[in-house]
């Protein structure tokens, strides 16, 4: 959970390992069954987001979906302006006030 560039390298490695199962044609999808939970645990550790973790788990288990770089996409959503736009589009009421929790200081703020 260090700096964002270390996290990006970790994401790229997770996706590279997931995609590498295609190099062994008959064994590939079988290897995915073992890699899927490991990948999901790593992504949960990096992002702490159950939705992203679930998508990553399904992406590794479902046949033919290893081509999608789920961890790297999650990093992009978390660390770029493009990701901010996607998150805002996904909100129910974009632009409406949100409660922001500051766990460090145990305070709540209203972002307007």
N, C-alpha and C positions, 0 to 999 in steps of 0.2 A: 504494500500500500504506500510505497515511497513516492518519489517524485513521478510526474506524469510520463517522463521519457522511459524510465525503468519499467513502468507499468505497460507502456506500449510494447517494449521488447518482450515482456512476459506474454502479452496478448498475441503477438506475432508468433512466438514459440508454441503457444497453445494451439493456434490455428494451423501452424505448420505440422505439428505432430498429428492433429486430427486429419489433415489432408494427406499425410504420408501413407495412410492405410491403403490408398489407391495404388500404391506401388506394388503391392502383392495382391493380384486379382482375386484369387479364391479366398484368401485369408482376411482380406480387407474388412468386410462387413462384420466378421467374427471379432476382429480386433477392436472394432468400434464399440462393441458391447462392453469390453473391458475399459476402454478409454473414456467412454461417456461419463461415468460417475466421477472419474478423476478430473476430467475437464470441468464438470459442473462444480465440484468442490473448489477448484482453483478460481473459477469465475465468480463464485459466491464470495470467496475471500477477497478478490480484487475489487468487486463492485458492491457487494452487500445488497444485491437486488434480486429478489426471488423471481421476477418475471424474466430477466435476462438469463438467470441460471436455468430456468425451465426451458427457455428457447434453446439454450446451448445444449442441454441434455437431449432434447428432441432432435436437434440438428445432428448430433453424433449418432443417435440410435437409428433414425430413419434412413433407409437405403438411398444412396444417391445425393444426399444433402451435404456431404463433407466439403463440397466446393465453397460453401458460404463461410466467410471468415467472421464468425459470430463474435468472438472476443474482440477483434479489431474494430468491428462495427460498434460494439458497446463502448470501446475507448473513444471513438470518434463522437458518439452521442454525448459522452461525458465531458469531452475536452475541447470541442470546437464550437464556433459560432453556428455552423450548420446544424450541429446537434442541438443547440439551444433552440433553433427555429423548429426543429422536429418536435421537441418536447413541448414548446408553446402551442403548436398546432394540435397536439394530442390532448391539451388541457380542455376541460369542459367549458370553462368561461375564460378564455385568454384575456389578460388585462385586469381581471378581477383581483381584489386583495387576497393575499395568501398569508397564512400564519407560518412563520419561520421559527423553528426551534433552535436555540443556541444551547446545545447540551453542555458545553464547556462552562458557561456561566449560569445555566439553569434558567434562562430567560426566554420569553416568547416575544416575537416582534411581528407586527403586521406590515407586510410589504405592499405598498399601493402604487 
